[in-house]
Amino acid sequence: MEDGQKMRDPQTSKIAMELHLAKFNYYMAKQDWKSAVTELQHALNAVIEILEHANKTLKKVVEKYQPVKVESKIDGAVRSERISDDMVLIEYPGDKIVIKKQTPPSVK
């Protein structure tokens, strides 16, 4: 199916497929081979439309549930505040971190 062509919904395509298969059976019974082949081709085209619609639907589902890769960008300023002599609070959008200064053990 070409990109510019509008696709029928799957239910309409299914009805078209069934109609063309019925015509195919009619022409086969009458032994009109040329018309039978034409109707079979129309039925197959309807099946292709159904499959293309299913493929589009699956692509949408995959896009919806696929993990989104987002680049992190920190907007705003980083702020720090001294809590005590050996502790500092650092804040930036969304998070707070407390850093405690560690002193080396005293050697005796």
N, C-alpha and C positions, 0 to 999 in steps of 0.2 A: 504494500500500500504506500502511495506517495505521501510525502510529508504534508503537502497542502490539502490533501483530501480529508474530509471530516469522517471520522469513524462512527459507525452505528454502535449503540449500546449492545451489550452481550445478549440480552434477551431478544432484541430485534434480529440480531445476527442468527441466533438459534432458530427463530421462526423462519427466517429466510432459508437457512440450511435445510430445515425439514420440508419446506415447500419445494425446493429444488430437488431434494431426494425423492419426493413423491412424483414430481414430473419425470425424473430419471427413470423410476420404476414403470411409469406409464409408457414412456417411449421405448423402453426395453421390451415391454410386453408387445408393443406394436412393431418391434424390430426396426425402429427408426434410429439407427446407430448414431448418425450425425447429431440429431437432436439430443439423444441420450448423453453423448459425450459432452455436449454444451451444457446441459443441466448439471452433470457431475462436476464440471469445472466451476460452475456458479456455486454449487454446494461446498466445494473445497475452498473457494474464496471466502465464503461465510465462516468456515472453520478457522481460516487464517485470521479473520477479523476478531473472532472470539479469543484466539490465542494471543493476538497482539494486545487486546484489552487486558487479559490476564497478566501479561508481561508488564504492562504499564502499572497495573495495580501492585504487583510484586515489587517493582522498583520504588514505588511510593512507600510501601511498608518498610523496605530496607532502609530508605533514607530517613524514615521516621525513627527507627530503632537503632540506627547506626550511631556509635558514639561520636559526639560532636567534638572536633578538635578546635579549641579556642586558645588563642594566644593571651597570656596574662599581661595585663597592663595596669600598673598601679597609678591611679589618679589621686592627686592630693599629696600632701607633704608627710614626711616621716617626722614623728614627734617623740622626743625622749624626755624622761623626767626621773630625777634621782629620788629614790624612795628612802634610802639610808646610805650610810657611808660605803657599804659594799654591795648595794643593789640598785639596778637601773631598770626602769620600765620603758620599753620602746613600743610605740603605737604606730601602726600604719593602717590604711583602710582595710578593714576586715579582720585584723589580727592584733594581738597584744603579746609581747614577749617580755618576761622578767629575766634579767641577766644578773647573776650573783657572782661577785668577784671571789675567786678562790685563792686563799693564801697558802703558800707552801708550808708543809709541816715544819715546825721549828726543830732544829737539830740541837741536841743537848750534849 
